[in-house]
Amino acid sequence: MNITGNQGSHTPLCRQFPRRWADRLWGLDEELTGTRTGRELARAGALICRECPVRVVCLASAIVRKDRSGILGGLSWTMRKQVARLAALDGLQPEGSERKRTMDLARWLAAHPDAVAKARSIESRNRAFRRTVEKAAKAEGNAEGEVRSAQSALF
């Protein structure tokens, strides 16, 4: 589909890969989920998406359907949620059929090419914040464990 939603001569790049490799590249292979290899392949898949002629419609469709799986439109689920938030903050409130909402969002994405970069930046900051909180909680947990050990040694 192109931006107007009509079938054209544009074939999604992901359809040009054998199914097994496509699943690996776009994070759908459960055996690789959470592994270093899986993350590296998903990064490669996202780079391929950036060059895809139907990326905008694919991304809009994944956001409208609230699809949580893999890399779609070049973004993970968390980054797709950020794009949806940016669109909503900008006043986009797609209504109607799924197709109409998808096309409204695709038009918004085409008019806001910086939205994906903003979403990536926001998600990167959020991820860094979560890691900091997790590290602090872990350190606090270790400190509490050390205090308990010291207390039990004293009593």
Rosetta silent file (secondary structure, phi, psi, omega in degrees, C-alpha in Angstrom):
SEQUENCE: MNITGNQGSHTPLCRQFPRRWADRLWGLDEELTGTRTGRELARAGALICRECPVRVVCLASAIVRKDRSGILGGLSWTMRKQVARLAALDGLQPEGSERKRTMDLARWLAAHPDAVAKARSIESRNRAFRRTVEKAAKAEGNAEGEVRSAQSALF
SCORE:     score description
SCORE:     0.000 S_00000001
   1 L     0.000  141.862  172.676    0.000    0.000    0.000 S_00000001
   2 L   -95.901 -172.292 -174.368    1.178    3.509   -0.637 S_00000001
   3 L   -60.264  -26.640  179.925    0.306    6.541    1.478 S_00000001
   4 L   -85.290   -6.631  177.471   -3.182    6.748   -0.034 S_00000001
   5 L    91.354    5.083  179.266   -3.848    3.134    0.860 S_00000001
   6 L   -89.844  144.641  175.177   -3.966    1.856   -2.704 S_00000001
   7 L   -68.221  132.909  179.178   -2.123   -1.262   -3.737 S_00000001
   8 L  -131.428 -162.130 -179.544    0.755   -0.272   -5.927 S_00000001
   9 L   -83.404    0.351 -178.632    3.907   -1.755   -7.293 S_00000001
  10 L   -82.179  118.630  177.315    5.592   -1.265   -3.931 S_00000001
  11 L  -101.332  130.981  176.170    6.271   -4.547   -2.198 S_00000001
  12 L   -56.986  136.199 -178.049    7.173   -4.414    1.496 S_00000001
  13 H   -60.542  -32.515 -178.582   10.836   -5.322    1.868 S_00000001
  14 H   -63.830  -25.090  179.647   10.025   -7.813    4.628 S_00000001
  15 H   -78.667   -7.733  179.555    8.077   -9.913    2.110 S_00000001
  16 H   -90.218   -0.278  178.862   11.201  -10.342    0.027 S_00000001
  17 L  -103.813  149.073  171.796   12.853  -12.457    2.726 S_00000001
  18 L   -58.083  145.814 -174.123   12.197  -16.139    3.414 S_00000001
  19 H   -50.740  -47.006 -177.794    9.662  -16.426    6.250 S_00000001
  20 H   -60.042  -42.422  179.523   12.136  -17.859    8.777 S_00000001
  21 H   -71.495  -37.116  177.450   14.595  -15.005    8.204 S_00000001
  22 H   -60.751  -43.650  178.440   11.835  -12.405    8.235 S_00000001
  23 H   -60.267  -38.941  179.322   10.701  -13.723   11.628 S_00000001
  24 H   -69.988  -44.246 -176.681   14.255  -13.424   12.920 S_00000001
  25 H   -68.848  -30.774 -176.628   14.860   -9.948   11.486 S_00000001
  26 L  -108.035   23.458  170.197   11.633   -8.456   12.766 S_00000001
  27 L    70.438   28.024 -178.110   11.761   -9.989   16.241 S_00000001
  28 L  -104.819   -3.963  179.360    9.115  -12.668   15.811 S_00000001
  29 L   -85.756  106.934 -174.608   11.312  -15.725   16.406 S_00000001
  30 H   -61.692  -28.345  179.577   10.574  -16.671   20.023 S_00000001
  31 H   -64.465  -28.338 -176.855   13.786  -18.704   20.305 S_00000001
  32 H   -98.882   -5.337 -178.250   15.809  -15.517   19.818 S_00000001
  33 L   -58.438  127.526  177.767   13.693  -13.185   21.964 S_00000001
  34 L    81.541   -3.279  179.096   15.837  -11.460   24.564 S_00000001
  35 L   -92.256  160.359  178.106   19.119  -12.845   23.232 S_00000001
  36 H   -60.310  -43.584  178.778   21.993  -10.755   21.935 S_00000001
  37 H   -60.413  -43.154  178.887   21.599  -12.369   18.500 S_00000001
  38 H   -60.999  -42.496  179.060   17.877  -11.584   18.530 S_00000001
  39 H   -65.845  -41.471  179.804   18.527   -7.923   19.385 S_00000001
  40 H   -65.590  -41.427  177.645   21.171   -7.596   16.665 S_00000001
  41 H   -66.048  -39.150  178.393   18.885   -9.160   14.059 S_00000001
  42 H   -64.570  -37.628  176.086   15.996   -6.905   15.147 S_00000001
  43 H   -62.687  -40.802  177.583   18.275   -3.862   14.750 S_00000001
  44 H   -64.857  -41.243  177.673   19.093   -5.041   11.237 S_00000001
  45 H   -60.585  -41.769  179.093   15.389   -5.518   10.540 S_00000001
  46 H   -63.500  -37.420  177.645   14.656   -1.979   11.728 S_00000001
  47 H   -65.825  -38.944  176.898   17.342   -0.639    9.367 S_00000001
  48 H   -63.293  -41.627  179.311   15.750   -2.512    6.471 S_00000001
  49 H   -57.599  -36.567 -178.053   12.372   -1.011    7.417 S_00000001
  50 H   -59.227  -26.514 -178.938   13.795    2.500    7.089 S_00000001
  51 L   -96.759   -1.901 -174.292   14.276    1.874    3.368 S_00000001
  52 L   -73.069  135.877 -179.077   10.903    0.179    2.806 S_00000001
  53 L   -69.484  -14.022 -179.327    8.518    1.935    0.395 S_00000001
  54 L  -117.734   19.360 -175.909    5.514    1.173    2.641 S_00000001
  55 H   -56.054  -44.092 -176.051    7.105    1.874    6.025 S_00000001
  56 H   -62.434  -45.353 -179.963    4.794    4.765    6.921 S_00000001
  57 H   -69.512  -38.312  177.473    1.604    2.782    6.284 S_00000001
  58 H   -61.150  -46.206  179.404    3.062   -0.294    8.013 S_00000001
  59 H   -63.369  -46.505  179.844    3.945    1.807   11.060 S_00000001
  60 H   -61.356  -42.629 -179.731    0.548    3.517   11.121 S_00000001
  61 H   -63.392  -43.852  179.208   -1.255    0.203   10.790 S_00000001
  62 H   -63.006  -38.277  179.531    0.740   -1.371   13.628 S_00000001
  63 H   -68.401  -46.586 -179.064    0.000    1.621   15.872 S_00000001
  64 H   -62.297  -40.573 -179.625   -3.728    1.644   15.071 S_00000001
  65 H   -78.472   -8.742 -176.680   -3.994   -2.127   15.660 S_00000001
  66 L    55.750   41.838 -179.738   -1.904   -1.772   18.856 S_00000001
  67 L   -71.765  121.954 -176.684    0.208   -4.667   17.624 S_00000001
  68 L   -92.677   -4.565 -171.888    2.702   -5.563   20.353 S_00000001
  69 L   -90.598  138.213  167.136    4.790   -8.001   18.332 S_00000001
  70 L    51.830 -161.340  178.820    8.220   -7.447   16.888 S_00000001
  71 L   -96.885  118.554  177.759    9.534   -4.618   14.765 S_00000001
  72 E  -130.794  131.660 -176.582    6.833   -3.099   12.561 S_00000001
  73 L    65.520   17.739  178.281    7.342    0.042   10.524 S_00000001
  74 L    88.847    1.526 -176.269   10.902    0.035   11.831 S_00000001
  75 E  -128.411  151.997  173.947    9.928    0.458   15.484 S_00000001
  76 L   -77.398  170.982  179.089    9.402   -1.688   18.542 S_00000001
  77 H   -57.193  -44.421 -177.409    6.118   -1.674   20.467 S_00000001
  78 H   -65.628  -37.649  178.063    7.420    0.821   23.041 S_00000001
  79 H   -72.348  -34.583  176.321    8.596    3.218   20.340 S_00000001
  80 H   -63.600  -37.757  176.927    5.324    2.834   18.441 S_00000001
  81 H   -62.970  -37.526  178.080    3.492    3.851   21.628 S_00000001
  82 H   -64.137  -42.304  177.589    5.683    6.969   21.784 S_00000001
  83 H   -60.655  -43.613  178.955    4.762    7.864   18.192 S_00000001
  84 H   -60.648  -41.527  178.570    1.072    7.439   19.062 S_00000001
  85 H   -63.726  -43.006  178.701    1.504    9.745   22.068 S_00000001
  86 H   -60.811  -43.317  179.328    3.238   12.380   19.935 S_00000001
  87 H   -62.884  -42.802  179.747    0.421   12.252   17.378 S_00000001
  88 H   -65.390  -41.912  177.936   -2.181   12.580   20.125 S_00000001
  89 H   -62.633  -28.942  178.636   -0.307   15.500   21.716 S_00000001
  90 L   -82.318   -1.546  176.122   -0.315   17.153   18.298 S_00000001
  91 L   100.508   -0.253  179.020   -4.090   16.844   18.231 S_00000001
  92 L   -73.522  122.634  176.747   -4.516   13.797   16.006 S_00000001
  93 L  -132.224   78.106 -176.879   -7.567   11.847   17.112 S_00000001
  94 L   -60.669  134.966  178.355   -8.211    9.285   14.374 S_00000001
  95 L  -131.693  165.138  177.458  -11.796    8.092   14.243 S_00000001
  96 L    98.875 -155.789 -177.119  -13.759    5.747   12.043 S_00000001
  97 L   -66.809  164.034  177.791  -12.760    2.443   10.555 S_00000001
  98 H   -58.519  -41.681  179.506   -9.364    0.885   11.122 S_00000001
  99 H   -61.580  -44.317 -179.480   -8.425    1.718    7.537 S_00000001
 100 H   -65.487  -43.907  178.202   -9.415    5.378    7.958 S_00000001
 101 H   -61.814  -40.422  178.368   -7.522    5.673   11.261 S_00000001
 102 H   -62.075  -46.341 -178.710   -4.482    4.061    9.631 S_00000001
 103 H   -67.502  -37.465  176.123   -4.565    6.457    6.693 S_00000001
 104 H   -61.387  -45.291  179.735   -5.067    9.481    8.995 S_00000001
 105 H   -68.022  -39.440  177.771   -2.054    8.447   11.051 S_00000001
 106 H   -60.554  -41.268  177.381    0.001    7.685    7.911 S_00000001
 107 H   -64.616  -41.301  177.836   -0.723   11.194    6.623 S_00000001
 108 H   -61.955  -45.308  179.225    0.256   12.642    9.985 S_00000001
 109 H   -60.404  -41.616  179.361    3.509   10.633    9.946 S_00000001
 110 H   -64.248  -34.007  179.805    4.275   11.819    6.408 S_00000001
 111 H   -81.389  -14.736 -178.416    3.712   15.413    7.521 S_00000001
 112 L  -127.758   68.422 -176.298    5.872   14.926   10.643 S_00000001
 113 L   -63.006  -16.996  178.974    9.002   13.076    9.479 S_00000001
 114 L   -82.977   -7.850 -175.769   10.759   13.988   12.731 S_00000001
 115 H   -60.448  -40.752 -178.680    8.201   12.071   14.839 S_00000001
 116 H   -66.041  -43.268  178.517   10.074    8.760   14.639 S_00000001
 117 H   -63.952  -39.657  177.240   13.366   10.371   15.701 S_00000001
 118 H   -63.268  -43.554  179.839   11.571   12.109   18.589 S_00000001
 119 H   -61.889  -42.210  178.630    9.969    8.824   19.647 S_00000001
 120 H   -62.299  -42.726 -179.300   13.359    7.092   19.585 S_00000001
 121 H   -64.308  -45.422  179.032   14.887    9.879   21.664 S_00000001
 122 H   -61.458  -46.604 -178.353   12.071    9.788   24.236 S_00000001
 123 H   -65.925  -35.431  177.622   12.233    6.004   24.506 S_00000001
 124 H   -64.030  -43.994  177.215   16.026    6.116   24.834 S_00000001
 125 H   -64.415  -42.054  178.548   15.732    8.573   27.739 S_00000001
 126 H   -61.386  -42.281  179.823   12.976    6.459   29.316 S_00000001
 127 H   -64.079  -42.645  178.498   15.122    3.334   29.006 S_00000001
 128 H   -62.813  -40.444  178.331   18.100    5.098   30.594 S_00000001
 129 H   -63.311  -45.447  179.188   15.869    6.292   33.443 S_00000001
 130 H   -60.391  -41.252  178.783   14.490    2.773   34.010 S_00000001
 131 H   -63.294  -41.177  179.092   18.025    1.366   34.127 S_00000001
 132 H   -62.320  -44.796  179.145   19.056    4.009   36.666 S_00000001
 133 H   -63.756  -44.355  179.255   16.047    3.216   38.859 S_00000001
 134 H   -62.094  -41.854 -179.820   16.688   -0.528   38.569 S_00000001
 135 H   -64.976  -41.815  178.529   20.359   -0.064   39.425 S_00000001
 136 H   -65.082  -41.758  179.185   19.478    2.086   42.447 S_00000001
 137 H   -64.496  -39.667  179.462   16.884   -0.444   43.614 S_00000001
 138 H   -66.198  -43.415  179.037   19.383   -3.258   43.223 S_00000001
 139 H   -63.791  -40.829  177.985   22.045   -1.315   45.129 S_00000001
 140 H   -63.866  -41.265  177.804   19.510   -0.519   47.850 S_00000001
 141 H   -62.795  -40.639  178.253   18.534   -4.183   47.990 S_00000001
 142 H   -66.609  -40.597  179.594   22.201   -5.185   48.320 S_00000001
 143 H   -63.561  -42.775  177.892   22.749   -2.601   51.039 S_00000001
 144 H   -62.721  -40.374  178.178   19.725   -3.905   52.942 S_00000001
 145 H   -63.343  -39.432  178.706   21.035   -7.448   52.516 S_00000001
 146 H   -67.155  -39.135  178.355   24.444   -6.414   53.869 S_00000001
 147 H   -63.946  -44.873  178.910   22.817   -4.670   56.853 S_00000001
 148 H   -61.038  -42.143  178.699   20.745   -7.772   57.594 S_00000001
 149 H   -61.857  -43.021  179.558   23.867   -9.946   57.363 S_00000001
 150 H   -65.039  -42.014  178.813   25.717   -7.624   59.706 S_00000001
 151 H   -63.380  -43.152 -179.083   22.770   -7.551   62.122 S_00000001
 152 H   -68.764  -28.356  176.688   22.480  -11.329   62.135 S_00000001
 153 H   -71.578  -32.455 -179.633   26.209  -11.616   62.759 S_00000001
 154 H   -75.802  -32.766 -173.747   25.879   -9.278   65.754 S_00000001
 155 L  -104.677    0.000    0.000   22.903  -11.047   67.343 S_00000001
